[in-house]
Amino acid sequence: MTATLAGKTLFITGASRGIGLAIALRAARDGANIAVAAKTSEPNPKLPGTIYSAAEEIEKAGGKALPLVVDVRVEAQVRAALDETARHFGGIDIVVNNASAISLGDSQATEMKRYDLMNQINSRGTFMVSKFAVPFLARAANPHILMLSPPLDMKEKWFSAHTAYSMAKFGMSMVVLGLAGELRGKGIAVNALWPRTTIATSAVRNLLGGDALMRASRTPEIVADAAHLVFTTPSRELTGRFLIDDTFLWEAGVREFDQYRVDPSVALMSDFFVPDDCVPPVSLARIARA
């Protein structure tokens, strides 16, 4: 299998910024086609990037872009976006379920509208996008569905502080588990990818820890490089896996991880949901200055 995505078509939800955009740009550098399927069509002062600015970046990186306003909660929009992507680019090879909502609070602090939003976008949206993409992927040469969701490590500590959010994220991973088995015979790979450390995105800055946590994070490019490795692996050889970004890259021979640090002088912060027995391939400690 050639290690390029040239000419491949990716349908990426939540691709206007952050990890979704990083995955798009990595594929664009190969000359891939990207459907930017996201809600943001107008600039938001708190959240940089729209589907149109993302499309411009993708084109500058060497890819072809199709910006599409898509709310993954709305069946008609999802169906129409997939149809338009296949019509515009001649098919769909890869689907990335990156769109996600987060609200960290215990049961008493979680309003039901927040509960509904997270579950509708995360688990239901992932299921629906994947479901309607299958007929297109079945015609592709090396089809992949990738969820940005965690390993199914069912421990109380991952739920007690934010049950609703954890249910929504693990719901995405349950879709991986089920569809991997359902679609294995069709040769459609279904996998999950999750970062070992926090990733420097707007969500981390705005919702989790501000600039201090940003400095203790890796850049989105580590997830993008791991996703690229998934997509260039034969689909019949890699399915039903719950991958951690640096471990997967290490298995493929990558040894340089310092390039992904936002601030090498700060120790890296582990992300939610990384199993205790998943040992990092490289140290997460701060790098001492010379």
N, C-alpha and C positions, 0 to 999 in steps of 0.2 A: 504494500500500500504506500503510495507516494505521500510524503509529508507536506502536502500543500492543499489549500482549499480553493485554489484557482477555479473559477467557474461554478463553484458550489453556491447554493442558495440557502441562507440561514434566516429563519423567522425567530426574532428575539423579542420577548416581551420585556417591558421595562428597560428598553435600550437607549433611553434618552440621556442617561447619566450613569455614573458609578460602574459597578461590575458589568452590567449589561452592555454599556458603551465600550468598556475595555475589551470585552469578548468580541464585539463587533469590529473594533479597530484592528485587533490582532488578525481576524479573518480578512479584513479589507486589505491588509498589507500583502496578502497572497493573491488579491484580485477577486475576492468573493463578492457575491451579491447579498445585500442585507436588507431585510424588511424590518424597519424600526417601528415596532408595534408598542405604543405607549400612549398614556393619556395626555401628557404635557404638550400642548400646542402653543400655549402662550407663556412668556417668561414669568418666572416666579422668583422674587428677590431672595427667598430662603433656599431655593433649590435650583442651582444652575443647570441650564440645558433644556432644550425642547427637542421634539422629534426632528425639527427642521435644522437646528444647529448640529445635532448628532449626524444627520444626513450629510451636511457639509463636511464635517470632519471625516466621515467615512469615504466620501468622494476624494478628499485631499490625500487620504492614506492609500488610495489606489483601488478602492472597491466601487461598487455601484450600490446606490441606496434608494429605498422606497419608503418614505415616511408615511405612517398610517396611524390615525387616531383610533386607538383601541382601548376600551375598557373591558378587561378580561372577565368581568362579571356579566357582560351582556352577550348572549348567545349570537344574536344577529350580527353584532360587530365582529366577533371572533370568526364566524363563518365567512363573512364578507372579506375580512382581511386576508385570510388564508387563500380564498379564491382569487383575490386580486394579486397576491404574491405569486401564485402559481401561473396566473395568466401573464403577468408582467415579465417574469424571469424564466418561464417555461417549466417550472416544477419547484419542489421544495425538498431539500436534502437533509436539513438539520433544523430541529426545533429546540429553542432554549427557553425554559420556563424560569425566568428571572424575576418577573413582577412579584412584589411581596409587600405586605403591610405589617407594621410593627407597632405595638403598644405594650409597654412593659408595666404591668400592674397586677396586683393580686386580685382575687375574685371580687373583693369589696370595692376596689378602685376601677374595675373594668365595667364601663357602661355597655349595655347589650348592643348598642349600635357599633361600638368598637369591636366587640366579639364577632358580630356579623360581618363587618368589613374585613377583618383578618381572615376569617374562614372562607368568605366568598372569593377573595382575591387569591389567597395562598393555596388552599387545598382544592376548592371547587374550580377556581380559574385554571389551575394546573391540570386538573382532570379534563376540563372541557377543551382547552387548547390542544392537549395531547390527543384526545378522542377524535376531534375533527381534523387533525393533521394526519392521522394514520393512512387514509386513502391516498394522500399525496406521497407520503414517505414510502409506502409499499411499492411505488414505482421508481424509487431512487436506487442508485448503485450501492451506496454505503450509508444507509439512513441511521440517524441518531436522534434520540430525545434526551435532553439533559436538564435535570432539575437542580437549581441552586438550593439544596436542602440537606439536612444533616443525617448522619448515620442514625439508625433506629436504636438508640441507647436509652432504653426505657428505665430511667432512674428518677427517683423522687426529686432529687436536687434540680433537675432540669425543668420541673413543673411547678414546684411549690411557690416560687416567687412570681410566676407569670403563666398560670395555667392556660389561659386563652391563647396567648401567643405560641406557646409550645405545642398546643394541640394543632394549631394552624400550620406550623412549620413541619411537624412530624406527619401531618396529613399529606403534605407534598411528598414526603419520603415513602409513605404507604402507597401512593400512586406509583412510585418507582417499583416497589416490590411487586405489586400486582401486574402492572403492564409489562414488566420484564418477562414474567412468565407467560402472559397472554400473547406477547408479540415475538417471542423467541423464534418460533417456527417460521415467522415471516422474515426473519433476518433484520428486524428493527431493534437496534440497541436502545435500552433505557437505563440510564445511570443517574446517580446523584453526585454532586461535587460540593464540597464544603471547605471553607478556609480554616486552617489551624488557628490563626491569629485573627484579631479584629482587622478589618480592612478600612483604609482611609477613604471613606465615602461621606456624603452629606448626612446620611442617617447616623453615622458614628459621631460626627461633629454636633449635630442638632439634637439627637435623642439620647445618646449614651454617655458621652464623656468629654465633649468639647475638644479643644486643641491639645490638651494633655493626652487624651486617648488617641488622638490622631498621630501624635509622635510615637506612640507605643504600638503602632499598627504597621502592617505591610501595605504596599500599594495594590490596586486592583489588577495590575499586570500579572501577578503571580497566579491569580485565578484564571485570567485570560490565557496564559501559557498552558496551564493544566487543561483547560477546556479544549484548546487547540490540539493537544495531544490526544484527548478523547476522540475528537472528530476525525483525526487522521489514522485512527486505529480501525481495522476491519470490524464492522458491527457485529459479526457473528463470533468474534473473539473477546468482546468486552461488553457484557451486559449484566444487569442486576447487581452492579457494584455500588458501594457507598464510599466514595473516594475522598480522601483528605488531600488538599492541593500539594503540599510539599512532599508528602509520602509518595504520591503518585509520580511526581516529577523525579524524585530520587530513584524510584524503581526504573525510570526510563533513562537514568544516567546523568541527570542534572546534579551538579555539585555546588554551584554558586547561587546562594540565596541572599547574600547581603545586599545585592542590587535591589531587592524588593523592600528594604527597610525605609521607612520615612525618615527616621532619625536613628542612626546606628548607635548613638550614645545612650539610648533608652532601651530598657528590656522590653521585649515584645509581650503583649497581653493575649492570653489564650481566648479564643472565641467561645461562645456558648456551644454546648452539645458535643464537644470533642471528647470521646470516650477516654477514661482514665488509662486504659491499657494501650492507647495509641501513642507510642513514644515518638517524639519529634526526631527526624533524621539529623537535624543540626540544632545547636544550642539556640535558645531564645533569649539568652542573657544579653545585656548591653555589650557593645564592642568598645573596649577601652581605647581611648585616644592615644596616639603615639606620643 
